[in-house]
Amino acid sequence: MNYLATDYKHIQLDEHQVPVIEGSTMKVVELITSHLTYGWSPEELHFQYPHIGLGKIYSALAYYWDHQATLENDMKQRLAKVQTLQQQAPPSRIAQQLRERGVIS
């Protein structure tokens, strides 16, 4: 896969212009989602993703803060796609059985 360098050390753009953390397949938006959802500090992100160095995590965070609107729009689009797919998918057998038993509604 070919990556383009950015002005951010450790951040590259893939062929779709999506920022990816250098030396990994992790998208910046994936790391940021964990940061925002769980409130994880850079150190906790490193603990959770030990294959991503702390310097790369800080670089991804800097990229996010400088491109916040674009990345948050990307997150909204991803969430909307997931919600659409969930609505279109038939209920799972386990969910159906749990509903029949009255365990879930």
N, C-alpha and C positions, 0 to 999 in steps of 0.2 A: 504494500500500500504506500502510495506517495503522500508525503505530508509537506505543507508549506510552513516555513518559519513565521513567527509573529514577533512583535516587539516585546513579548513576554517570554523570558527565559523559561523553558520547560513546557511551553504551550505551543501546540502546532494545530494547523487547520487540516482536516482530512479532505478528501476529494469533493465532499459536499459542503465545504467551508464550515464544518462543525469543529469547535475547539476541543482538542484532545490533549490529555496530559502525556508529555513525551515519554517514550519507553513503555507505554501501556496502551490498552484499548479503552481506558476509562475516559469518558467525555467529561468535560468541566461541569456540565449541567448535572451529571450524576453525583459528583462530589458535592456540589453546591446544594443539591436537594437534600442530601444527608445532613449537611451543615444547618440548613434552614429548618428542616423537619424535626431533627432531634436536638438542635442547639449545640451540636458538638464543636468543641474548640479545635484548632489545628492539631493539637497533640492527641485529642481523642480521635480525630479523623485518621491520623497516622496509626493509632492503635488498632482501629477498625480495618484500615486498609494498609497493612504493613509493607506492601509492595510499592506503595507510593511514598517517596521520601518527603520529609517535612518541608524542604525547600520547594518542591514541586507543589505541595499543598498550598503554601503561602502564595506562590505564583498564580495558582488557579483562583485563589480568593481575590487577589489583586485584579486578575482578569475579570472576574465577576463584578467587582465594584466599579470597574471602568466601563463595563458593558451590561450593567444591571437590567436595563429595560429590554434589551434584546434577549438576554438569557431568561428573564422572567416570562417574556412572551413565548419563548420556546417551551418553557415548563407548562404554561397554560395550554398550548397546543397539544403537548404530549398527554396531559390530563384529559383534555376533551376527547382525544382519540381513544384513550383507555375507556372512558365512560361510554362512548359510542359502541365500542366493541363489547363491553359488558352488557349493554342493553340488547344488542343483537344476538348474543350467545344464548343458547338454550340453558335452562337451569341444570346444574350438575345433578347426578343421581343422589349423591350424598345430601345435598341441600334439599332435594325433593323428599327424601326419606326423613330428614330431620323436621321438615315442615309437617309431614304426615303424622309424625309422632308428637307434634306440638312443641318441639324443642326450640325452634326458631319460627319467626313469622314471615 
